[in-house]
Amino acid sequence: MYCVRQTTFPPKGCSISTKECIEANMRLVTSSGSWVGRVRTKQGKLQVVSVGSKGEIYDLSATGVWSVASLLQTKNPLKVVVEKMKVAPLLEENLSTLMENSLSSCYTKSHLISPHDLSSLKACGVVFIKSLLERVVEEAALGNPKKAAAIRTELMGAIGSELDKVHPGSPQALHLLKILTEEKNISRHYLEVGLGVNAEVFTKGQAMSSVGFGAKIGIHPKSVWNNPEPELVLVISRFGDIVGCTLGNDVNLRDFEGRSALLLGRAKDNNGSCSMGPLVRLFDETFTLDDARKASINLSIKGVDGFSLIGSSSMKEIGRDLVELKDQTINQNHQYPDGLFLMTGTMFAPVEDRDPVNQPGQGFTHHTGDEVIISSDKIGALVNYVDFCDRIPRWEYGICDLLQDLRETKRAEEES
């Protein structure tokens, strides 16, 4: 279940403040690890950076690392970063200043942006049992939150506790799938990817489309039932190696997807509907894939209406191993030459009413102005603020803009 737990980030029973996020991120990054991210400078240039042991920012772009995707085209991104840091110049700002500028929306100053740039952006769904149940509820309710509570009770009576006893794709899971769909007449769409051989893998967004630390995330103005999805994001090279990870928010419109599974693209891919950051932590001797497998992903939501929600879930409870999700995404049937950021799903599907007095039975949904903080002890803390997709900054800077900036930079270097 999704529950409150004590972590380094939010003390038990308490939510974390943005100031504490900056302090915790600084303690983590300066104590250990190999970190890579992206910065938009005060001159408007996009730079790939790494962070030193004192929070200093190394400009990897000045050494020829022009995108995070270009790192993922190398056999050993960690080795490249370590070598480049020996000769890379420093930016004026340190990590703390960049985070402060990001949180204050002071975009005329250098600030952090999403560490994802030109790589493919994919996501896995229905990989935790609780999220599987809630997807089935959404579909049965046809996206109507008022019907969800009764359907949830009926569904739990039909399924019981059988789901958490089987591994997806196993003979036992396939047998259970047959019973649920053929004998109990439960819709197959989500049960198939939750229990069957093939995981759900979909395109979350395009290259350059995700937002970063401190940015606004978007919900569709016509959505009345939506939520954040705090997730571990795997960073994968073109060779299929998992080389690091970051945190992500796979913002979801439950009412859109619930009306039809074919509306998944409309529910998942909107302006500002994906945030990632604050940085990518590369795997090294201080942090490995096994650490990621054991990570707890924490969530804090604060509303301007005084609402608050905190919780935590463990990656240990995922239905499919991280390597299995990777292998089902990048393989001999599908390659990603610019690397891949793969969101690995969430347990978070809150059922408690946000406004039990005025809107009983409608569960949780975002309000504009919500502050969303996703954190994990060894990966950092990601902060974002909720608004409607048509009111947050438009996505204006794409691949062609980046290439044009790179051409201008090269031309300036040749002329100097």
C-alpha positions in Angstrom: 0.0 0.0 0.0 1.0 3.6 -0.3 1.9 4.7 3.2 3.7 7.2 5.4 7.3 6.3 6.2 10.3 8.0 7.8 13.0 9.0 5.3 15.9 11.4 5.2 13.8 13.9 3.3 10.4 14.3 5.0 10.5 13.6 8.7 7.9 11.1 9.8 4.4 12.5 9.7 5.6 15.8 8.2 5.9 17.2 4.7 9.1 18.7 3.4 9.5 22.4 2.6 11.2 23.7 -0.6 14.0 25.1 1.6 14.5 21.7 3.1 14.6 20.3 -0.5 17.4 22.5 -1.4 19.3 21.7 1.7 18.7 18.0 1.4 19.8 18.0 -2.3 22.9 19.9 -1.4 23.8 17.4 1.4 23.2 14.5 -0.9 25.0 15.7 -3.9 28.1 17.0 -2.1 28.4 13.9 0.1 28.7 11.2 -2.6 27.8 10.2 -6.2 28.2 11.2 -9.8 25.7 13.7 -11.0 24.7 15.1 -14.4 22.0 17.7 -15.3 21.1 20.6 -17.5 21.1 24.3 -17.0 19.6 27.2 -18.9 22.0 30.0 -18.4 21.1 33.7 -18.0 22.2 34.1 -21.6 19.5 31.6 -22.6 21.9 28.8 -23.5 21.3 25.2 -22.6 24.3 23.6 -20.9 25.0 20.0 -19.8 26.6 20.1 -16.4 28.0 17.9 -13.6 28.2 18.8 -10.0 31.4 18.7 -7.8 31.8 17.8 -4.2 31.2 21.4 -3.0 28.2 22.0 -5.2 30.3 23.7 -7.9 28.9 23.3 -11.5 31.1 22.0 -14.2 30.2 23.1 -17.8 30.5 19.8 -19.7 29.1 21.5 -22.8 32.3 23.5 -23.1 34.2 20.2 -23.4 32.1 18.9 -26.3 29.2 17.2 -24.3 26.5 19.1 -26.1 23.5 17.0 -24.8 22.7 14.4 -22.2 21.7 12.1 -25.1 25.3 12.4 -26.5 26.5 11.0 -23.2 24.1 8.1 -23.7 25.7 7.3 -27.0 29.0 6.4 -25.3 29.9 3.0 -23.9 30.7 4.4 -20.4 29.0 7.8 -19.6 30.4 7.8 -16.1 34.0 7.6 -17.4 33.3 10.4 -19.9 31.9 12.6 -17.2 34.9 12.0 -14.8 37.4 12.8 -17.6 35.5 15.9 -18.8 35.3 17.3 -15.3 39.1 17.5 -15.2 39.1 20.1 -17.9 35.6 21.7 -17.8 35.3 25.3 -16.8 33.0 26.2 -13.9 29.8 28.2 -14.1 29.4 31.3 -11.9 26.6 29.7 -9.9 26.6 26.7 -7.6 23.9 24.1 -7.3 22.1 25.9 -4.4 21.8 29.1 -6.4 20.5 27.3 -9.5 17.8 25.5 -7.4 16.8 28.8 -5.7 16.5 30.5 -9.1 14.4 27.6 -10.4 12.0 27.8 -7.4 11.6 31.5 -7.7 10.8 31.2 -11.4 13.7 33.7 -12.0 14.3 32.5 -15.5 16.4 35.5 -16.4 19.0 33.9 -14.2 20.7 30.6 -14.7 18.5 27.8 -13.4 18.1 24.0 -13.5 16.0 22.4 -16.3 15.0 18.8 -16.9 18.0 16.5 -17.3 16.2 14.8 -20.2 16.8 16.3 -23.7 17.1 14.4 -27.0 16.6 10.9 -25.8 13.3 9.0 -26.2 10.9 9.4 -23.3 9.0 6.3 -22.4 6.9 5.1 -19.5 5.7 1.8 -18.0 2.3 1.5 -16.5 0.4 -1.0 -14.3 3.5 -2.4 -12.7 2.3 -2.2 -9.1 -0.7 -4.1 -7.9 -2.4 -1.1 -6.4 -2.0 0.9 -9.6 -3.4 -2.1 -11.5 -6.5 -2.1 -9.4 -7.0 1.6 -9.8 -6.7 1.4 -13.6 -9.4 -1.2 -13.6 -11.6 1.0 -11.4 -11.1 4.0 -13.7 -12.1 2.0 -16.7 -15.2 0.5 -15.0 -16.2 4.0 -13.8 -15.8 5.4 -17.3 -13.6 8.1 -15.8 -16.3 9.3 -13.3 -14.8 9.7 -9.9 -18.3 9.6 -8.2 -18.6 5.9 -9.2 -15.1 4.8 -8.1 -15.7 4.0 -4.5 -18.5 1.5 -5.1 -16.7 -0.2 -8.0 -13.5 -0.4 -5.9 -15.4 -2.3 -3.2 -17.0 -4.6 -5.6 -13.7 -5.3 -7.4 -11.8 -6.1 -4.3 -14.6 -8.6 -3.4 -14.1 -10.3 -6.8 -10.4 -10.3 -6.8 -9.5 -10.5 -3.2 -5.8 -10.6 -2.3 -4.8 -13.0 -5.1 -3.0 -10.4 -7.3 -0.1 -9.8 -5.0 0.8 -13.5 -5.0 1.8 -13.9 -8.6 4.5 -12.7 -10.9 3.4 -11.1 -14.2 3.7 -13.5 -17.1 4.0 -16.6 -14.9 1.7 -19.6 -15.4 -0.1 -18.7 -12.2 -0.6 -15.1 -13.4 -1.9 -16.2 -16.8 -4.3 -18.6 -15.1 -5.6 -15.9 -12.8 -5.9 -13.6 -15.8 -8.1 -16.2 -17.5 -10.3 -16.6 -14.4 -10.8 -12.8 -13.9 -11.6 -12.0 -17.5 -13.5 -15.1 -18.6 -15.3 -16.2 -15.4 -15.7 -13.0 -13.5 -16.0 -10.8 -16.7 -13.6 -8.1 -15.6 -12.3 -6.0 -18.5 -9.1 -7.4 -19.9 -7.3 -4.1 -21.0 -5.4 -3.4 -17.8 -5.3 -6.9 -16.4 -3.5 -8.1 -19.6 -0.5 -5.8 -19.0 -0.6 -6.2 -15.3 -0.6 -10.0 -15.3 0.3 -11.0 -18.8 3.6 -11.5 -20.5 4.0 -8.1 -22.0 4.4 -5.0 -19.9 2.7 -1.7 -20.8 5.2 0.6 -22.4 4.0 3.9 -23.9 5.5 7.2 -25.2 5.2 9.7 -22.4 6.5 12.7 -24.3 8.8 14.0 -27.0 12.5 15.0 -26.9 12.9 18.3 -25.1 9.3 18.3 -23.8 9.8 17.5 -20.0 10.2 20.2 -17.4 12.5 20.3 -14.5 13.0 21.3 -10.8 10.9 24.2 -9.7 8.8 24.3 -13.0 5.0 24.3 -13.3 3.4 21.0 -14.3 0.3 21.0 -16.4 -3.1 19.3 -16.0 -5.7 19.6 -18.8 -8.3 22.3 -18.0 -11.2 19.9 -18.7 -9.9 17.2 -16.4 -11.7 16.8 -13.0 -10.0 13.7 -11.8 -6.2 13.6 -12.0 -3.1 13.0 -9.9 0.7 13.1 -9.8 2.6 9.8 -10.4 5.9 9.8 -8.5 8.3 7.5 -10.3 11.8 6.2 -10.6 13.2 7.0 -14.0 15.8 4.8 -15.5 18.5 6.4 -17.7 19.5 3.9 -20.4 22.3 4.1 -23.0 21.9 3.3 -26.7 23.5 0.0 -26.0 20.7 -1.0 -23.5 22.8 -0.4 -20.4 21.0 1.2 -17.4 23.6 3.8 -16.4 21.7 5.9 -13.9 18.4 7.2 -12.7 16.4 10.3 -11.7 13.0 11.1 -10.3 9.9 11.8 -12.4 6.3 12.9 -12.2 4.1 11.1 -14.8 1.2 13.5 -14.5 -2.0 11.6 -15.2 -5.6 12.4 -16.1 -7.6 9.6 -14.6 -10.9 10.7 -16.1 -9.5 10.9 -19.7 -7.9 7.5 -19.5 -10.8 5.9 -17.6 -13.3 6.8 -20.4 -11.2 4.8 -22.9 -7.8 3.1 -22.8 -7.3 4.6 -26.3 -7.2 8.1 -24.8 -4.0 7.2 -23.0 -2.0 9.6 -25.3 -4.4 12.4 -24.4 -4.3 11.6 -20.7 -0.5 11.4 -20.6 1.1 13.8 -23.1 0.2 17.4 -22.6 2.1 20.6 -22.0 4.1 20.3 -18.8 2.7 16.8 -18.1 6.1 15.3 -17.3 8.7 16.6 -14.9 12.1 15.1 -14.1 15.1 15.9 -11.9 16.7 17.5 -10.2 19.7 15.6 -11.6 20.6 12.2 -13.0 22.6 10.1 -10.6 25.0 7.9 -12.5 25.6 4.4 -11.2 29.1 4.1 -9.6 30.6 2.5 -6.5 28.4 4.6 -4.3 25.0 4.0 -6.0 24.1 0.9 -8.1 21.1 -0.6 -9.7 20.5 -2.7 -6.6 20.2 0.6 -4.6 17.6 1.8 -7.1 15.7 -1.5 -6.7 15.5 -0.8 -2.9 14.6 2.9 -3.2 11.6 4.4 -1.5 9.8 7.1 -3.5 8.3 9.7 -1.3 5.5 12.2 -2.1 4.3 15.4 -0.5 1.4 17.5 -1.8 0.4 20.9 -0.3 -2.5 22.9 -1.6 -3.2 26.6 -1.3 -6.5 25.4 0.3 -4.6 24.0 3.2 -4.8 20.4 1.9 -1.8 18.2 2.5 -0.9 14.6 1.6 2.3 12.7 2.3 3.2 9.1 1.5 5.9 6.7 0.5 6.2 3.5 -1.6 9.0 1.0 -2.1 10.4 -0.1 -5.4 10.7 -3.5 -3.7 6.9 -3.9 -4.4 7.2 -3.5 -8.1 5.7 -6.4 -10.1 8.4 -6.6 -12.8 12.1 -6.1 -12.2 13.7 -2.9 -13.5 15.9 -4.9 -16.0 12.8 -6.7 -17.3 11.1 -3.4 -18.0 14.2 -2.2 -19.7 14.5 -5.4 -21.8 10.8 -5.1 -22.8 11.5 -1.6 -24.1 14.9 -1.6 -25.8 15.8 -4.9 -27.5 16.4 -6.4 -30.9 12.9 -5.3 -32.0 13.3 -1.6 -31.0 16.5 0.5 -30.7 17.0 3.9 -29.2 20.2 5.4 -30.7 19.9 8.6 -28.6 19.4 6.7 -25.4 16.2 6.4 -23.4 14.6 7.8 -20.2 12.2 5.1 -18.9 9.6 5.9 -16.2 9.0 2.8 -14.2 5.5 3.2 -12.9 3.9 4.2 -9.6 1.9 2.8 -6.7 0.4 6.2 -6.0 -3.4 6.2 -6.7 -5.0 8.0 -3.7 -8.6 7.1 -3.0 -9.3 9.4 0.0 -11.6 12.4 -0.7 -9.8 15.7 -1.1 -13.0 17.6 -0.1 -15.1 15.1 1.8 -17.7 17.8 2.8 -18.4 19.4 -0.6 -17.4 16.6 -2.9 -17.8 13.3 -1.0 -16.9 10.1 -2.9 -14.8 11.9 -5.6 -11.4 10.9 -4.2 -8.3 13.0 -4.8 -7.7 15.4 -7.6 -5.3 18.2 -8.1 -6.1 21.9 -7.6 -4.2 24.6 -9.3 -1.4 25.9 -7.1 -0.6 22.5 -5.5 3.0 22.0 -4.6 4.2 18.5 -5.4 7.5 17.2 -4.0 8.8 13.8 -5.0 11.9 12.6 -3.2 14.1 9.6 -2.6 17.0 9.4 -0.1 19.8 8.7 -2.6 18.3 10.4 -5.7 17.2 13.8 -4.4 14.0 15.9 -4.3 12.0 17.2 -7.2 9.7 20.2 -6.7 6.9 21.3 -9.0 3.7 23.4 -9.0 0.4 22.5 -10.6 -1.5 24.7 -13.0 -3.6 24.2 -16.2 -1.7 23.2 -19.4 -2.9 26.3 -21.2 -1.7 28.7 -18.4 1.8 27.4 -17.8 4.7 28.5 -20.1 4.2 27.1 -23.6 6.7 24.5 -24.9 8.6 26.7 -27.4 12.2 25.4 -27.4 12.6 22.2 -29.5 15.2 20.2 -31.3 15.6 22.8 -34.2 16.2 25.6 -31.6 18.9 23.5 -29.9 20.6 22.8 -33.2 20.5 26.5 -34.2 22.0 27.5 -30.8 24.8 24.9 -31.3 25.5 26.2 -34.8 25.7 29.8 -33.5 28.0 28.7 -30.6 30.3 26.9 -33.0 30.4 29.9 -35.4 31.3 32.2 -32.5 34.1 29.9 -31.4 35.5 29.8 -34.9 35.5 33.5 -35.2 37.1 34.2 -31.8 
